[in-house]
């Protein structure tokens, strides 16, 4: 039987940007000490409650970041659960002077989840993750234009620090950049897709994250790719999303973005003959350009192409190369 000393419990912690940056600085292993006016640390015991806190109080735009972590049950036994509202509003109250003990009792990394509506993304990609990886893992071999654009991007960011591959999926773009000497980290909303990416590319780092609330400090990333990463975002979400990208990118850092051209919302109830419920959004080029510009980006180049229906969905495609805003 398992040793009771090895048992853990999963907890959640809604955080703001300052605390998030400190957790990242610890290599996702520790929470920072409490401030003098913060005598208690309040991890919560279910994701629903954590998301509610993040949505209502941590992000005025209606989202936020939630951290998920595992703690040894033997430590938590000293701090009985406290219900502070509805039945699911339960949390632990850990005195500030016990923070070092709490951090020492954390097992594995502290992970990021999102507090926002995902239009069915997580659940649907959990269903199709294996098939998606089979279909897409080597797709760049059939897309010479994508490879050429990624080569240009790699030349811009090589040796400049961490670069994000947003909406990484099974990690095909991250791998391509890594092979060209780029320090790349894949980011995706779907834990199931990240599992496939890690299995296929154990040499790379992959992080769960939402484009609309990224787990990175301001100006900490040297560039980003976002190949079809906005496909699950509605028109009203673009401006805030690009503002979040502008926040984490270094001044003048490049963003290489691709998306399906159009102006429709496509809902799927079946994908590769598997039941899903997910929405895809196509966008006109000018809508995306204007949203980037409102976030302070400078659009440097645009390119449109017809689809190759033998290897991809038959929609017209657009690529944008943009530069993050300079800061005063």
Secondary structure as UniProt FT lines:
FT   HELIX           4..6
FT   STRAND          8..15
FT   HELIX           17..25
FT   TURN            26..27
FT   TURN            36..37
FT   STRAND          40..41
FT   HELIX           47..53
FT   HELIX           54..58
FT   TURN            60..61
FT   STRAND          65..72
FT   HELIX           73..76
FT   TURN            77..78
FT   STRAND          82..83
FT   TURN            87..88
FT   STRAND          90..91
FT   STRAND          94..95
FT   HELIX           96..98
FT   HELIX           99..105
FT   STRAND          106..114
FT   TURN            119..120
FT   HELIX           121..136
FT   TURN            137..138
FT   HELIX           139..142
FT   HELIX           144..157
FT   TURN            158..159
FT   STRAND          163..166
FT   TURN            169..170
FT   HELIX           172..179
FT   TURN            180..181
FT   STRAND          184..188
FT   HELIX           191..200
FT   TURN            202..203
FT   STRAND          205..208
FT   TURN            211..212
FT   TURN            218..219
FT   STRAND          221..227
FT   HELIX           229..232
FT   HELIX           235..237
FT   HELIX           238..248
FT   STRAND          249..261
FT   STRAND          265..271
FT   TURN            272..273
FT   STRAND          274..281
FT   HELIX           285..294
FT   TURN            295..296
FT   STRAND          298..305
FT   TURN            309..311
FT   STRAND          317..323
//
